[in-house]
Amino acid sequence: MPGLTIGDTIPDLELDTTHGQIRIHDYVGNGYAIVFSHPADFTPVCTTEMAAMASYAGEFEKRGVKLLGISCDDVSSHKEWIKDIEAYKLGSRVTFPIAADPNKEVIKQLNMVDPDEKDKDGQQLPSRTLHLVGPDKKVKLSFLFPASTGRNMDEVLRVVDSIQMAAKHRVATPANWKPGDPVVISPSVSNEEARKLFPQGYEVKDLPSKKEYLRFTKV
């Protein structure tokens, strides 16, 4: 059954979190938010991921991106787990809310269910899902990782930069792009438009097809 994916509006759920009651749309506000799930509290990969996310929180804040974690344990468990997270990565503080989902309803509505991972009662657990939600409350990006693989926060930060740049300029980022690298001009932009939009100029790659679609510029 299809679930929440790129282009969909994220459900405006009310969540019980370590920061009190939160409605997702209110929390996103006029900026961006990363909503990310973890299989369970007090588990090894989840603890390292939460610590990594906490250490990158300042970078996300610079980009106007809020963080919202979700795990299926209750709020009291989350608060105890935070002590372990902060002890593991000294100097990192978990300043973002972690939502509780003991009945596994939130993860279903947010398409975060891992079909292979189950708890001791046979209930499905969350996968390592991450949704980047934009100011319009639509999903701009989704990552889906199995429980055995921790996410790379450098890659999360990179795609945030890419998506925000694409939203501001009529460009896209090529393979292995990093901030500061050239970007490609969108195919929907004519050469005449490109000269106006990118007065700094652009380079057209000479290809066998002689089609001038691979145009690089700096923004």
Disulfide bonds with the S-S distance in Angstrom:
none
